[in-house]
Amino acid sequence: MLLEVKEINKNFGGVKAIQDFSITAERGDIIGIIGPNGAGKTTVFNVISGVYTPDSGSVFLDGKEITRLEQYLITRYGISRTFQNIRLFKGLSVLENVMCAFDPCSNYTIIGGLLPTAKRRAEEKRGKEICEHYLNVVGLTAYKNERPENLPYGLQRRLEIARALTCQPKVLLLDEPAAGLNPTEVKELTELINRLSEEISFAILLIEHRLELVMGLSQRIHVLNFGKTIAVGTPDEIKENPEVIKAYLGEEERKC
């Protein structure tokens, strides 16, 4: 199993943000995680990526436990992510933004970090080539010297994805990648995610409020509500699940 999350729990004071959450993913999977605001979806991503340490439970990547590793090590082992709110460096170019993400995956010593050694120069060259490749993959080559704040919102989202791809992840976590996008941009994003899944052998976990996007992309969907998993199934199964309908619409709406 590529990714295996086993019964993770995370509390914040008296708030049970995640309760006994489990999920598995293999290469080529696109798995959706949906639920109302405050359901615990981003907390799941924060635990998997090492932002938070769970109170209990385990996370395994390719059979290796990564539950309590530092974030940069988890990235190096093969988990990358995007965020709900775009987090780009406005003082840097598009290419430089992507190159920043390569740093945890670079391979030179402390001496190389201080002095321009041959190994460091070779590693920087390799990193630039990788970053330019992924800019091309998401269709941003023509913008590599632009400032990210000058790009349309949809292209800024693509830039975040390129940055996440730079460390060549085994698992890509996309946290609301369609937030703020117009219908045309959502369609283009859906096509991009499908293409990435086909061309790159990795697993994608997707948090998204736009149900048409997550239903159209995912082979399997986990539904959270108040930190608990209330349903797991195919998109068709999730659409018809009464607990899911209740969580999204509420009892009164269902009676109307």
Residue pairs with C-beta under 8 A, 6 or more apart in sequence:
1 24
1 25
1 26
1 60
1 63
2 25
2 26
2 27
2 61
2 62
2 170
2 171
2 203
3 23
3 24
3 25
3 48
3 59
3 60
3 61
3 79
3 170
3 171
3 203
3 205
4 24
4 58
4 59
4 60
5 21
5 22
5 23
5 24
5 44
5 47
5 48
5 57
5 58
5 59
5 60
6 22
6 57
6 58
6 59
6 60
7 20
7 21
7 22
7 56
7 57
7 58
8 18
8 20
8 21
8 22
8 44
8 47
8 54
8 56
8 57
8 58
8 59
9 16
9 18
9 19
9 20
9 21
9 54
9 55
9 56
9 57
10 16
10 17
10 18
10 40
10 43
10 47
10 52
10 54
10 55
11 17
11 55
16 226
16 227
17 40
17 43
17 227
18 40
18 43
18 44
18 47
18 54
18 227
19 227
19 228
20 57
20 228
20 229
21 40
21 44
21 57
21 222
21 224
21 227
21 229
22 57
22 229
23 31
23 33
23 44
23 205
23 222
25 31
25 171
25 203
25 205
26 203
27 170
27 201
27 202
27 203
28 197
28 201
28 202
28 203
29 203
29 204
29 219
29 220
30 193
30 197
30 203
30 204
30 206
30 217
30 218
30 219
31 203
31 204
31 205
31 206
31 218
31 219
31 220
31 221
31 222
32 206
32 207
32 208
32 214
32 215
32 217
32 218
32 220
32 221
32 222
32 235
33 41
33 44
33 205
33 206
33 207
33 221
33 222
33 223
33 224
34 41
34 207
34 208
34 209
34 211
34 214
34 221
34 222
34 223
34 224
34 238
35 41
35 223
35 224
35 225
35 247
36 225
36 247
36 248
38 226
39 224
39 225
39 226
39 227
39 247
40 224
40 226
40 227
41 175
41 207
41 224
42 84
42 175
42 207
43 52
43 227
44 224
45 51
45 81
45 173
45 175
45 205
45 207
46 52
47 53
47 54
47 59
48 59
48 79
48 171
48 173
48 205
49 71
49 74
49 75
49 79
49 81
49 173
50 66
50 69
50 70
50 71
50 73
50 74
51 71
53 67
53 68
54 67
57 67
58 65
58 67
59 65
59 66
59 67
60 66
61 74
61 77
61 78
61 79
61 170
61 171
62 77
62 78
62 170
64 77
66 73
66 74
66 77
66 79
69 77
72 104
75 104
75 105
75 167
75 169
76 104
76 105
76 167
77 170
78 167
78 168
78 169
78 170
78 171
79 169
79 170
79 171
79 173
80 101
80 164
80 165
80 166
80 167
80 169
80 171
80 172
80 173
81 164
81 172
81 173
81 174
81 175
82 157
82 160
82 161
82 163
82 164
82 173
82 174
82 175
82 177
83 160
83 175
84 175
84 176
84 179
86 153
86 156
86 157
86 160
87 160
88 97
88 148
88 149
88 156
88 159
88 160
89 96
89 97
89 100
89 148
90 147
90 148
90 149
92 100
92 147
92 148
93 144
93 145
93 146
93 147
93 148
94 135
94 140
94 143
94 144
94 145
94 146
94 147
94 148
94 151
94 159
95 128
95 131
95 132
95 135
95 144
95 145
97 148
97 159
97 163
98 131
98 134
98 135
98 159
98 162
98 163
98 166
99 127
99 128
99 131
99 166
100 163
101 131
101 163
101 164
101 166
101 167
102 127
102 130
102 131
102 166
102 167
104 167
105 127
105 166
105 167
105 168
106 123
106 124
106 127
107 123
108 117
108 119
108 120
108 123
109 119
111 117
112 119
112 120
112 123
113 120
127 166
130 166
130 168
131 162
131 166
132 141
132 144
134 162
134 165
134 166
135 141
135 143
135 144
135 162
137 162
137 165
137 196
137 199
138 158
138 159
138 161
138 162
138 165
138 192
139 158
139 192
140 155
140 158
140 159
140 162
143 151
143 155
148 156
148 159
151 159
153 180
153 181
153 185
154 181
154 182
154 185
154 188
154 189
157 177
157 178
157 180
157 181
157 185
157 189
158 189
158 192
160 177
161 174
161 177
161 192
161 196
164 172
164 173
164 174
165 172
165 196
165 200
169 202
170 202
170 203
171 202
171 203
171 204
171 205
172 196
172 202
172 203
172 204
172 205
173 205
173 207
174 193
174 204
174 205
174 206
174 207
174 208
175 207
176 207
176 208
176 209
177 189
177 193
177 206
177 208
178 185
178 186
178 189
178 208
178 210
178 213
179 209
181 189
186 210
186 212
186 213
189 213
190 213
190 216
190 217
193 204
193 206
193 217
194 217
196 204
197 204
206 214
206 217
206 218
208 214
214 221
214 235
215 221
215 235
215 238
215 239
216 235
218 235
219 234
220 232
220 233
220 234
221 231
221 232
221 233
221 234
221 235
221 238
222 229
222 231
222 232
223 229
223 230
223 231
223 232
223 238
223 241
223 243
223 244
223 247
224 230
225 243
225 247
230 241
230 243
230 244
230 247
231 237
231 238
231 241
231 243
231 244
233 241
238 244
245 254
246 254
